[in-house]
Amino acid sequence: MKELFSLRTVRKKIVMLSKLAGVALIFSYILSTGLPVSEDVSFLIWLGFVFLLVLGIDFLMGRFITKPISKLNTSAKRMAGLDFSSPCDLASTDEFGELSASLNTMADNLQQTLARLENSLAERKELVDSLSHEMKTPLGIIRAYAEGLQDEADEGKKQKYAQVIVSEVERMNDLIVTLLDLSALESGAASLNISRFDFVELVETAAGRLLIDAPDTDFELQYELPEQKAFVRTDRRRMEQVLENFMVNARKNVSPGGILRLEVTADDGTLHFSIFNQGRPIPENDLPKIWTKFYRDSGAQYSGSGLGLSIVAQILSMQNLPYGAENQTDGVRFYFSIPITE
C-alpha cells in the first residue's frame, strides 16, 4: 500500500497532480456554488480558485519536472564540452535522480578514461623520444662503418667493420625485442604461466651460468643459499628473467676485484632474495627512477638498453611481490621476496 501511494516515479507524480487538480476543481465548484451569493459572484469566486489552482499546478510541475530537466540539460551540456569539474547536484528518488546519478557516474568514468588516455599519450611520446634517442647511436655507428667499408681496401679492416655493424644490428634487435616484451607485460597481452618449482635450484642454475662460468669475471663471488629445496608458485621463465637482470646488473656494476654477494634466505614462509655488488652507489634521488624505462646512471661504466630493471619491476608488480634497491656502505643491494608454497 505504501509503495502504491509513493511518489518515486515521474509518472506517479504527474498522475497524482492531475488527480489533485480534478478534486480541487470539483471541491472549489461545490464550495463556490454553495455560498450565499449571486450566481455571477459565485462564478467569479470559482474562477479565482481555478486561477490559484493553475498557479499551484504550474509551481509543482516546475519543481517536479521542469527544474530537474533544466539541471540535467545544463549538466549534460557541460559534460559534452568535457567539463567534469562539477557534478549534477539533483537529489531525487525518481527517474530524474537515477539519470543524474548515471550522468555523474559517466562523467567520472570519462574523466578517468581521459586521464588514462592523456597519460598513455604522454608515455607513448616519452617512449618514442627515448627510443629515437637510443637508436641514434647504433644507427650512427652502422652508417659510419658502412661508409668505411665502401672506401676500405684492407680485407682485415673490412671484416672488422662488418663485425661492428652486425654487433650494432643485434643490439638494436635486442632493444626492440625487449621493449616489445615489456609493452606486452604492461598492457596485459602477456600473462603469467604459473607453475610450482624449486626456487633455490633456479637461482643456482642462473648464478652458475651468469656469475660462475661467465668469462672475464673480475670479482669475488660470495653466496648463501638454503641447503633444502624451497618451492614457489610463479612463472618460472619470468622469474628466471628477473634473476638474470638482477645478476647481469650486479656483474656490470661491481668494481674490479670487488665483492658480489648473492643471498637467498627463508623466514616465516617467505624467501628473500638479494644481490649486492661492491662499487659506486646510485645517487639517492635516482633510486626511484632506476625502475623506469631507459633509465641509466650517468656515471655507470657500461651501456645497456635501460629496460632490464623495468621488466623486473613489471614482473614482480604483477604478482604483488615486494622489491627494491638500497645503497649500502660500499655498494648497492637489490632485493625481492616471494612466498614459499608447500
Buried (B, 14 or more C-beta within 10 A) or exposed (E): EEEEEEBEBBEBBBEBBEEBBEEBBEEBBEEBEEEEEEEEEBBEBBEEBBEEBEEBBEEBBEEBBEEBBEBBEEBBEBBEEEEBEEBBEBEBEBEBBEBBBEBBEEBEEEBEEEEEEEEEEEEEEEBEEBBEEBEEEBBEBBEEBEEBBEEBEEEEEBEBBEEBBEEBEEBBEEBBEBBEBBBEBBEEEBEBEEEEBBBBEBBBEBBEEBBEEEEEBEBEBEBEBBEEEBBBBBBBEBBBBBBBBBBBBBBBBBBEEBBBBBBBBBEEEBBBBBBBBBBBBBEEEEBEEBBBBBBBBEEBEEEBBBBBBBBBBBBBBBBEBEBBBBBEEBBBBBBBBBEBEE
